[in-house]
Amino acid sequence: MDKDFADHLVRFRKLPMPVRVVVGRPRMFGSIAFGIVVALLAPGSPRMVTRLLAGWDAFALLYLVLAYVMMLRCGVAHIKRSAVVQDDGRFLILVLTALGAFASLAAIISELGAAKDNPLALAVAVATIALSWVVVHTAFSLHYAHEFYRGKKPGGLQFPSGDEHVDADYWDFVYFSFVIGMTAQVSDVGITDKIIRRTATVHGIISFVFNTALLALMVNIAASAI
């Protein structure tokens, strides 16, 4: 840990915890603020559900762009710093992200019922489904990365190289998370940490329920389009 970051961390930890949760996640909360603005200013529809969906889609799109640009540009050192700064509220963020995604699916059902035979509504529904799915598993990707590097020694996941792969970058955790997201199970990455194992169990359950709901919703959308 370099001196500048250590000094920053001392000042950061003096902040109240709710402030640390927000300040430590500028991409997440900046995207939330953008989504709220879009929901409030969305033109053309007085329906609250429509505005909420527009806000969620705006949040999800900006969050994903910022997250993946960060993953492309940053390496292991950045993950280690983020793991320390984002320690507060890390499980709460996952819960809120998953709840937001499930709420967006419920909103789609309401929106489709009020906008039958509307191609634009169907297109928005499909986009919302895709964005919600990717947001959930991206949030878990970042969580796994931070859990891996949170301790003094990296660990908790054993990658196929045969060791703990201390140089794992963001894309290793994206792979691990999205495999769970698609199959509701792990594949060739071993879990050697109790907290990560429990998180992966919850992640698998969320994935199974979410994918089942998505399948039912896509069948409904396809039927509406016929």
N, C-alpha and C positions, 0 to 999 in steps of 0.2 A: 504494500500500500504506500503510494508516494505521499510526500508531506502535504502538498496542496490538497489532495483528496482527504487526508486525515484531518486537516484543519477545517475543511468544509463539513466533514462528518460531525465534528464536535459542535459546530454551529447548528447543523441540521437537527441533531438530537436534542437541542434545547427547545425546539419548537413543540407546541402541543401536538399530541398524536394525530388528531383529525387533520391538522395542517400538514403534518409529515406525509400522511396517506395521499393527500392531493398533490403536494409539491413534488413528491417522489415519483409521480406518474403523470408527467406533463402531456404525454401523447393521449393517454386514456381520458383524462379530464378535459383536455383541450377539445378532443373529439366529442365528448359529452356536451360541452358548451355549444359547439357548432351544431349538434343535433337539436338542442333545445331551441336555438335561434331559428333553424329551418322549420321546426314544428310550429313555432309561433308565427312565422312570416310566410308559410306556405300558401300560395295563392290558389284561388279557384275552388276550394272546398271548405265548407263550414263544418264538416264532420270531424269530430275529435279523433276518431279512429284513424281516418285518413291522414290527419296531421301527425299523429303519433307514429304511424308507419313511415311517413316521410322523414320525420326526425330520426327514427331508428336507422333507416337506410343511410341517411347522411352521416350519422355517427359511425356506423359500421364501415362505410366506404373510406372515410378519412382515417379512422383508426387502423384499418388494414394497410392502407398506403403508407402511413407513418411507421407502422410496425415493421413492414417488410423492407422499406428503405433502410431503417435502422439495422435490421438483420444483415442486409447486404453490405453495409458500410462498417459494421462494428464486429469486433472479435471477442476473444475470451476475456480480455481485461475489462471490457465494457460489461460483460455479463457479471463478473465478480463485483464490480462497483454497484451495479443495479441490484444484485442480490442483497447487498447490505442496505442500500437506500430504501428499497421496496419491501423490507421485512415486515413493517407494520401493515396490518390489514390485508395480507396476501391471500388468505382464504376467503375473506369477505368479498374481495374483488371477483374471485372465481364464481362465488354464489350469485352475486348480482349480475354478472355477465350471463350465466346460464338462465337465471330467471328472466332477464330481458329477452333472451332468445326465445324462450318458451312463450312469453307474453306476446312476442311478435307473431308467432304462429297462431295464437288465439285471435289476435287482431286481424290476421289474414282471413280467417274463417268468417268473422263478422263482416269484413269488407267485401268478400266475395258474395255473401248473401244479399248485400245491398247494391251490388254492381254487376249483376248477371249480364252476359252478352256484351261485356265491355272489354275489348282487347287490351286497352291500356291497364285496366285493373288486373287482368290476368298476368300481363308482363311485369307489373310491379310486384305481384304476389310471388312470381318465380324468382325475381331478383332478390326479394326479401328473404326467401327460403335459402338461397345460395349464400347470401351475405351472413345470415344468422349462423348457418352451419360452420362457415369458415371462421367467424369471429370466436365462437366457442372453443374450437380446437387450437386456434392461434393463442388465445388467452392461456390455455393449458400448456402450450408449448413454452411460453415465457415462464410460466410457473415452474415447470420441470427444470428449465435451465437454471433458474435462481435457486431452487432446492439443491440441485447438484453442486453448485458452487458456494452455497451459503456457509458451510463449515470451513475450518482452517485447512482441511484437505478435501479436494473434490471427491465426490463419490455418491453412491446411491443407485446408479445405473451401470450395468456392465454391457458394453457394446460388443459387437461380434469380433472385434480384434483380439479378444481373449483377456483383456485387462480392463481397468476402469476408465481408460481412454481420457486422461486428464486434459487433453486438448479439444474435447468436444465443443463444437460451436453451436450457434443457434439452429442450424439446419439439421443437426443430429436430433435435437429435441423436437423440431417440427416433424421429422420422420416418425419419431416415437409417438407423438401425440396424435398425428393423423392416422396412424395404423390403428390405434385404439378407437379413434373416431369412426373409421370405416368398418371395423370388424368387432368392436366392443371387446377386444382382447389384445394382449401383447404378442409380438412375434419373436424376433431373434434378439431382442434386447432384454437382458436379465435385470431384475429389480433386487437390490441388496439393502434397501433402506425401508424401515417400517412406515415412515411418514409418506414416502413416495408410493409405497405399495397400497396404502389406504387411499391416497389421492387417486391412483390409477383405478382402484376398485370403484370409487364414486364416479370417476370419469367414464368407465365402461358402462355403468348403469345409465348415466345421463345419455351416453351415445346410443345405447339400445333403445331407450324410450324416445329420444329425439328422432332417430332414424325411422322408427316405427310410425311416429306421428307424421314425419315428412312423407313417407310412402303413402299413408292414407290421404294426406293433403294433396299430393301430386295426382292421385287417382281422382280426387274431387275436382281439381283444376282441369284435368283432361276431360272429365265428363262435362264440365261447364263449357268447355271450348267446342264440344261436338254439336 
